[in-house]
Amino acid sequence: MQSCRRSTVQGLLGSDEIAITIPVFPRLGTARSFTTPDLPHCDNGSHVNLDPLFTSYKRWKCLADNLKSRRQREFELEVPLFQDINTSNGSVLLDHFGYGSGGCALQVTLQAKNIDEACLLHDQLSILGPLMLAMTAGTPSYRGLLTDTDVRWDVLQSLLDDRTPEELLEMNGMESDAIHAKLRGSTSPIYLSESDDVQEHYQSYLARPSEVQDQLKRKGMANGLASHFTHYLQYDPIILEPDHVESFGPEDSYHFSTLYRSAWPHVRLKFPEGKDTGWRLEFRPMEVQLTDFENAAFIAFMVLLRHSIEYYKLNLYIPMRLVVKNMQAAGKRDAVLQEKFWVRSGDCLPKGTRWKGTRTATCSQCSMPEKNSPTAKFEQTTLQEIFCGPIHHSGDGATDGSDAGFPGFIPLIKGFLESISIDDEQKTVLMGYIDFIEKRASGQLWTDAGWIRHVIRSHPSYKNDSVVTEEACYDLCCQIKDVSQGKLRIPMLF
């Protein structure tokens, strides 16, 4: 059944117009018409100028122009083609800022009760980011061609890259994950925990000690936060609105906000604005899904996972360089089934925490180890194992958090739900969402990217050449419309 929100939007459109939720339109930027009126062609005639598609809001245009000006070169990114039987070797050229910033995400903002909780939540969400990106993959094509990737994140990151030629030269020879952490659009590069052990054993990309960092610490800011804000204040300002040129004073945070928001990490710590907002975390990597059910499921799952992490006092810390490697794995085609991801193994749960089936011992008297062991073990494993449960068991069938492998998010969430008071109707809805997530992680259900690729490759107009024809794209959009409105059921999706 169509949601009230979707019905409201549809009611504002014409009879031949539909509103669909999709990360990137498959034929965005192709030379053939897909808009009314037609878009102007670029000089080379092979594709169109995207400028008329995007908002006239001055801030957005200024952002694109200034990033391009700073980098001193055109926006250009080559994405590898999906190799089918008749596909010519090559790549898809993306040469407009809009291919990155025009993609659609499913962002979730979570409230923290204080700064300490916000810092801990930031760190745990940073580790979850790549896993949830892979689970929500929905972008298998650009400019009318199937690509060998399934998500928009690498495109967004690359097209936000404003490094000058001199900065590119300076970073030549650096490890790829270290470069990754220095980009404006990147994996969050810094853990905020004040644990000395976390700082020593799990950090990778702390900003160099600077006068700014020292000044923040002298004013009472914790070391992790001082490193965090110093990192984001290192970037050149990209936008300054004329009305705020003279904005100064202890109560005016405009310039700080402008600098801080000129970088786009996959998890953003949002500081209090005004008296009542408090500290928040913006979880940014997930791709928007085709249906309201899928979007609701992932939003609910993130909220439940957040509470389960706090309830069980989970210790998910892995070295930051492994978070970056996980993000790189998440961008690959069919990552849910084909890739393995780094996780902490063996001591994720406080010692003494045990569960059997979905019934879990209460952890109110458990406590996180005071330190993250420098000899902690990390392993690469599948998303099915990460989400659906442990593979090691003790003799009585119960799993012990002190020596088991990664415990599995879904068994922990089910145990958390049994520990709280919740009515049957709410629990039924939540279990429906959890069941969907479980089936997607196990491969029983496809990602949206996998389904879109399948629809295009199965279309009569497809020539096994990786080209998304107008006919295939139109029929795909019609199916998405019918699925989103509850008129069509696709068993492989949900």
N, C-alpha and C positions, 0 to 999 in steps of 0.2 A: 504494500500500500504506500502511496506517495505521501511524503511528510508534508506537514503544514507549511514549512519554510519553502520547500521546493514548489508546492502548489501556488504559494504567493508569488514567487518569482515568475513562474510560468504564466500566471495570470496577467503579468505586465508585458508579455511578449506577443508577437503576432502569431497568426495561425500556422505560419511556415517557419517558426523559430522555436528552438528548444534550448533549455539550459542543462548542460551536462557537466559533471565533475570529472575532470581528467587532468593529469599533470601537464601534458603538452599535447596540443592538437597534432595528429600524425603528419599532416601535410603543411604545417606552418612554414612559410617561406618558399613554397614551390612556385614555379613560374606560371602555372595555370591558375585561373581565377578560383578563389574559394571565399571571397567576400563580396559584398555589395555596398558601395561601388568597388570596382577592381582596384587593387593596390598597384602603385607605380613600379615598373621594373627597374632593377639596378642597371648600371652601365653595361655590364657584361651580358645582360638579358637572360641569364640562366636561372635567376630567382628574383624575388621581389624585395622592395624596400619596406621593412616592417614599421618604420616610424609612424605612419598614420594609424596603426593598430593600437598604439599605446597612449596612455593618458596624457593630456596636455598639462597636467599638474607640473608646475615649474620645478619643484624639488626633484622629481624623478628625472626630468630631462637634464637638469643641472648635474645630478649625480652621474649620469651616463657620460655627459660631455667632459666632466672634470676627471673621471677615471681614465677616459681615453686620452685626455691631454697629458695627464701625469705619466702614463705608460709610454707616450711618444710613439705609438704605433696603433694600427687598426686592431679592432677586436677580431681575432681569428683563432679558431680551434678546429682541429680535425678529429672527428670521432670515427673509429673503425666501423666499416660496414659488416653486417651479418653476412657470412659467406654461405650462400645457397648454391645450388647446382650451376646456375647460369649467372651468378654474380661476378662482375668484373672486380679485380682487386682494386682497393682504394678506400677512401674514407668520405665522410660527409663534412663539408666545410660549413662551419657556423661562424658568421661574420657580423653578427649584430648583438649588442648588449641584451636585447630582448629575449634571445634564446635562453639565456640564463635567468634573468630576473623575471621573465614572463612565465616561468614554470609555477605550478601550484602545489603548495605543501599542505600537510595536515598538522598544524601546530597546536600544541597543548601547553597551557600555562598553569603551573601548580603553585599554590600558596604555601609559604613556610611560616611557622609561628615566630621565628626569630632568625637572626643572622647565622647562628651556629647550625641550626637545622638547614638553612638555605645552602650553606657551604657543603655540608654532607650530602644533601640531595643533588647539588650541582655535580659532585664527583660521581655519584652512582649513575645519574642520568647520562653523563659523558660516556660511561662505559656501555650503557644500553643503546646509545645512538646508532652505531653501525648495525646492530642486530635488528632494530626496528626499521631501519632504512631498507635492509634486505627483505624483511617481511612485507613491506608495503610497496615493493617495486611495481612501477606502473608506466615506465617510459621506454618502450622498445623501439621508438622511431623518431627521427628528426628529418625535416624537409622532404617528406615523402619517401624516405628510405629506411628500411629496417637496419638497426645498428647492432653492434655486438655488445651492447650494454643494456641494462634494464632500468636505470634510475637517472634522475636529472642532476644529482649532487655534483658530480665531477664537472659537468658543464657549467653549473652555477659558480663553482669555485674558480674555474679557469677564466671565466669571463668577468669575474670580480678582481682578477689579478692585475694590479696597477703598478707592478714593479717597473722601475725605470731600466733602461739598458745597463746603466752602471750597477744597479742592484742585482740584475740578472748575472752580470759578470762576477760580482762579489760572491754570489751563492753557487757559482759553478764548482762542482766537485763535492758539494755538501750532500749528505744522505737525503734521499727523497722525502723521508718522513719529517726530517728537520725543516726542509723547505716548506713542506705542506703546512706546518704549524705557524709559519710566518706570513701566510697569505691572509688577506682581509676576510675572505670567505673560507673557513677551514674548520677542522675539528678543534674543539676547545683545547688549548695547549697546556693548561695549567690546572692541577688539582688545588683545591682551596683548603683542604684539611690542615689543621695546625699540628697534626702529629709529626714529630721530628722524623719518624721512621718513613712516613709517606713521602715527606719532602726528600729524604735521602735516597730511598730505594725505588720510588715509582714516578717521580718527576723526570721529565726529559727536556722541557723547553722553557725553563724559567728565564725571564728577562734578565739581561745583564744588570748587575748592581748599578744603580744610578742615583743621582741626586734626588730625583722625583721619588724613588722608592724609599730612600732614607728619610726624606721629609715626611712621607706618609706614615712611616713607622714611628718617627719621633712624635707625631701627633696622636699616636695611640692605635693606629691601624694594625691589625694582625698581619703577620708576615705573608701568609697565603694570599690574603686580599690585596696587600700592597703589591705583591708580584703580579697579581691578576690585573689590577688597574694600570700598573706601569706598562704592562704588555700592550694594553689597548690604547694607551696614550702615546705610544711610540709612532703611530701612524700620522701622516700629514692630514690636516683637515680637508675634507672634500666639499663640504657645504657650509655656507654662512649666509643666513638670511639678512637682508638689509635692516629690517626692523630690530635686529638683535645685536648689531655691531657694537653698541655701547652698553650691552648687558653685563653688568658687574655687580658684585655684592655677595655677602655670605649666604643670602637666601635664594640667589639666582643660579640655577644649575644648567642654564641653557647651553653654554659653551662646553661644559663637561659632557652633557647628554649628546651634543652633536658629535663630539670626538668619539665617545664610547659607542655610539650607534653607527659609526662609520666603518665598523667591522662586523662580520656576520658569522659568529661561531655556531656550531651545531647545537650548543646549549648556552643560552644567554642568562646570566644572573641579572635580574631586574631589581634595581635598588628602589626604596620607597620614594614615591612621588606624591607629595601632599602628606596629610596626617594619618590617613586611614588605609593606605594601600599595602604597606608592609613589604617584606622581601618576597620576590617571586622568581620562579624559574620558567623560562620559555624553552620548551623542547621542540626543536625545529626540523629534524631530519626526515620525518615521515612524509611519504607521498600521499596526496589526496587520493581517495578511492572512488570507484565508479558509482557506488551506491551509498545511501544513507546508513544502511545496516553495517556495512564494512567500516565506514568512518566512525560510527558510534561504537563499534566493537573495539577498535584500536584506541579510541579515547578512553573508554571505560577500562580497558586492559591496563593502560598506563597509570590510571588513578589507582587501580587495585594493586598493581605491582609496586607503586610508590609506598602504599600503606603496608604491603607485605614486607618490603625491605626494612621499613622502620620497625614493624612488629617483631621480625625475626633477628633484627640487628645484623643484617647480611653484610658481609665484607666482600665486595666485588672487585677490590682494587687489583689492577694489573698495570704494568709499566705503560706510560703514556704512548710510547712508541708502538705498543701492541694495539692500542686503541686506533692509532692511525692505520696500522696494517689491516685491522678489521674493517675500517671504513673503505679502504681500497678493495678489499674482498667483496664488500657489500655492493659495490658498483658493477660487478661482473654479471654477465648474463646467467640467469637461472641460479643465482647465488644460494637460494634457500636449499636447493638439492645438491649443488655441485661444489660449494665452498665450505671450508671449515673456519671456525672463528676461535680466537684466543679467549680463554676464560680462566678464572682462578679455580684451582682444583684442590679439594681436600679440607680447606679450613674456611669455607665461605660462611658457615654457621658457627655460632658459639659452641664450645665443647659441651656435650651433654644434651644438645637438642636432638630429639629423635621423632620420627613420624613413621607411621605405618599406614599404607594406603593414603587416604586423605585426612586421617586423624593425626593431628600433630600435638606434641607436648607443648603446653603453654611456656612461653619464653620470658615471662615477666621477671623471673629471677635469674635469667641468663645475662651475661654481659659480653660485649665484644672483647676480644683479646686486647690488652692495653697497647700492644704493638702489632703491626703487620710484620710478620716474620720475614727477615731478609732471605730466608731459604724457602719461602712460599713457592708452591709449584703452580705452573701454568700449563695448560694443555690446549691443543686445537681440537675442536669437536664440532659436530653438526648442529644446526639450529634445532633439529628434532630433539637431540639430546639436551640442548640448553633449555628448551621450552617445555618439553614433555616429560622429563623426569630422569632419575638416576639409572645407571646401568649396573652399579655395584650394590650388593645387598649383604647384610649380615645374616647369620644362620637363622634367626627368628623371622626373617622377612622384613625387618625394620631397617631403615637407613639411618646411619649415625653421622651427623654433620662433622664429626671430628676426623673421620678418615675416609669418607665417601668421595666420589667424584662430584662434579658440579650437580647440585641438588635438583635443578629443574624449576623453572618459574611457575608453571601451572600447578604442580602438586603443592607448592608453597601457598599459592593464592587460594587454592581450594581449602587448605588447612586454615588459612586466615579467615575465610568466610565462615567456617564452622565455629570459629572462636568468637564471633560477634553476633549480635542480635539483628536479624534481618528477616523481613516477612517473606512468605513463600513466593509471592508474585515477583518481588524484586529479585529474589535468588534465582528464579526460573529465567528471568531476562538475562541476568549476569552469566548464568551457566551457559546460556545460548551463545553469548559472546565468547566465553572461554572455550567452548567446544569448537567454534569457528577458528579461533587462533590456533588451537591444538592441531586441527586438521590441516591448516595451511602450513604450519611448521613441519608437519610430518610428510607433506607432499600429497596428501589425499585431496586437498583443494589447491588450485593453482593461484599464483599471484596474478594481479591484473595485467602485468606486463606479459606473462606467459599466455594468458587468454587472448589478449589483443594480438600478439604475434601469431597465435594459432588461427584466429579469425582471418587475418590478412593472408596468411599462407594457404588457407583452405578455400579462398575465394576463387570463383571461376576465372576472374580476370588476372590472377597472379601467374607470372611466368617463371617462377623459381629464380628470380633475378634480384630479389630484395627490394623491389619497387612497390610502394604503397599506391595503387592506382586510385583514381577518383572514385571509381565504382566501389572498390573495397572499402575506402574510407567512409563513403556515404552509408553503405550497409552496416559498417561497424558502428557508426554514430546512431543509426536507427536501432540497432540491438542494445546499445548502451541506454538509449532513451527508454526502451521497453523494459529493460531490466530495472532501471532506476525508478520507474513508475509502477513496478510490480506486475507488469503485464506479461513478462517473460521470465522463466526460471532457467538458469544455467547451472546444472548440477556440479560442474567443475569449479564454480566460483564460490557458492555457499548454499 
